[in-house]
Amino acid sequence: YQPRQKDKIANLTVDEAETVALKAMAFIAADDELMPRFINLTGCSSIEDIRDRLADRSFLGSVLDFILGNEQTTIAFSESQSMAPEIPMLARAKLP
């Protein structure tokens, strides 16, 4: 992890926010404990249902809500992506 200048972080675009959310979804899908919880909380019926929703910005926002709902998960995700822990929160602010 290399700290970035605050102005670079604050200028996160919607496309970059979507990318963060997609990476978060991949992080969730790779975890045997997180994925069942995510499916139960979001009401998704299957992996195919999740795939169909990935183009929906509101769904991507819910992915980030899930990550941000637990500090340990937020930190683990951020570390896995070598990103500052505030990035998921900034990305969430850019999505509906």
BELFEN-V671771 format. One record per helix or strand. SS is the DSSP state (A for helix, B for strand). FROM is the first residue (numbers start at 1). LEN is the number of residues. Records with the same first field share a line. If there is no record, write none. Layout:
SS=FROM-LEN, FROM-LEN
This chain:
A=6-5, 14-16, 34-9, 47-7, 57-12, 71-10, 87-8
